[in-house]
Amino acid sequence: NWFGMQLYGDRFSDNLNGLNQRLSYLENLGVNLLHPMPLTERPAVPNDVGYAVNSYTSIDSRVVT
């Protein structure tokens, strides 16, 4: 069975490294499908916090630091 979860990675763990360190916590909850948002570069102007993107292939530098 699949138990998925969507979360805002920057709010849950600041960046992808922090998210990686917390995967065991999510696994203990039973999560086996994860959709972290936002990962791609976003416009600087107010946007919809994850669905408005500048590029579908460029990872936002704020989530990899």
C-alpha positions as CSV (number, residue, x, y, z in Angstrom):
1,N,0.0,0.0,0.0
2,W,1.0,3.6,-0.7
3,F,0.8,6.3,1.9
4,G,1.7,9.6,0.4
5,M,2.4,13.0,1.8
6,Q,2.9,16.5,0.3
7,L,4.9,18.9,2.4
8,Y,6.7,22.3,2.0
9,G,10.3,21.1,2.3
10,D,11.6,24.5,3.2
11,R,9.2,24.8,6.1
12,F,9.6,21.2,7.3
13,S,13.4,21.0,7.1
14,D,14.9,24.2,5.6
15,N,16.5,22.4,2.7
16,L,16.9,19.0,0.9
17,N,19.7,18.0,3.2
18,G,17.5,18.5,6.2
19,L,14.7,16.7,4.6
20,N,17.0,13.7,3.9
21,Q,17.9,13.7,7.6
22,R,14.2,13.5,8.6
23,L,13.2,10.7,6.2
24,S,13.3,8.1,8.9
25,Y,10.8,10.1,10.9
26,L,8.4,10.1,7.9
27,E,9.1,6.4,7.3
28,N,8.1,5.7,10.9
29,L,4.8,7.5,10.3
30,G,4.3,5.1,7.4
31,V,5.0,7.6,4.6
32,N,6.4,5.8,1.5
33,L,5.6,8.4,-1.1
34,L,6.8,12.0,-0.7
35,H,6.0,15.1,-2.7
36,P,8.2,17.9,-1.4
37,M,7.4,21.4,-2.6
38,P,8.6,23.8,-3.9
39,L,11.8,22.5,-5.4
40,T,12.1,24.4,-8.7
41,E,13.0,28.1,-9.2
42,R,10.0,30.3,-8.5
43,P,9.2,33.9,-9.6
44,A,10.4,36.5,-7.1
45,V,7.0,38.3,-7.1
46,P,4.1,36.9,-5.0
47,N,3.1,33.6,-6.4
48,D,1.2,30.5,-5.4
49,V,4.0,29.1,-3.2
50,G,5.0,26.2,-5.4
51,Y,3.1,25.9,-8.6
52,A,4.4,29.1,-10.3
53,V,7.8,28.2,-11.6
54,N,10.6,29.8,-13.7
55,S,12.0,26.5,-14.8
56,Y,10.9,22.9,-14.6
57,T,14.5,21.6,-14.6
58,S,16.4,24.1,-12.3
59,I,16.4,23.3,-8.6
60,D,15.9,26.4,-6.5
61,S,19.3,27.2,-4.8
62,R,17.5,28.0,-1.5
63,V,16.6,24.3,-1.1
64,V,20.0,22.9,-1.7
65,T,22.1,25.0,0.6
